Amino acid sequence: MSAERAKRIASAFLPDWPLGNRYHYYYARAKLRSDPLYPGVCEALRGTRAPLLDLGCGLGLLAHALHEEDLGLRYFGVDHDARKIVDARRAASRRGLADAGFETQDLSRTLPPHRGSVAMLDVLQFFTPERQQAIVDGMIGMLEPGTKLVIRTGLDDGSGRGHVTRITDRLSHLLGWMKSAPRHYPDAAQLRACFDAAGLRSEFSPLAGDTPFNNWLVVASRD
């Protein structure tokens, strides 16, 4: 993302007073500038019209990226970190994202009801294999004709990038950014089998950009 766009989005996370905590501002600015995630997801969702559910939304940066791209999707994000949800709501209000909503929810227990497109970005690896399968099945069940399921995740492929991804995810947990430690990285063949069984068309593309991580964009479509 361009420096101008990244700064514009990140400015919504500035504190209300000059000496306030600017951690989320700097995080958002660096994330948007260095990671191809949000342009990639926006491109994957281009042409869809259905509401979008963002599972594990964090600060809700995807809502801001969609707004920047004038995609006009009704957006709803959930995350189990209540502090991030508070900041996500405040930032969305500051930028006038009237069609964006946020709630706190523990995805290890339940998924919210939804019909439309679904996104789950850099979150799937934090669940056990059993819960992962239930989440994937649940997301597939939310899709209607003309909608998409968009996942960004590391894959269990034994690569050097995969090793770097595991270490970074563990550090994110130790540093407190992620409440959970990574549990299981999905296997591409198993995901494809799930999508094929549900009659979905799927594509797997590397989405790491200049980062050292084993990040893949997985897009499953219901035509």
ZIKAWO-V694123 format. One record per helix or strand of 2 or more residues. SS is the DSSP state (hx for helix, st for strand). FROM is the first residue (numbers start at 0). TO is the last residue. Records with the same first field share a line. If there is no record, write none. Layout:
BEGIN
SS->FROM-TO, FROM-TO
END
This chain:
BEGIN
hx->2-12, 22-33, 36-44, 60-67, 81-93, 123-125, 128-141, 159-173, 187-196
st->51-54, 74-78, 99-103, 116-120, 146-154, 200-205, 214-221
END
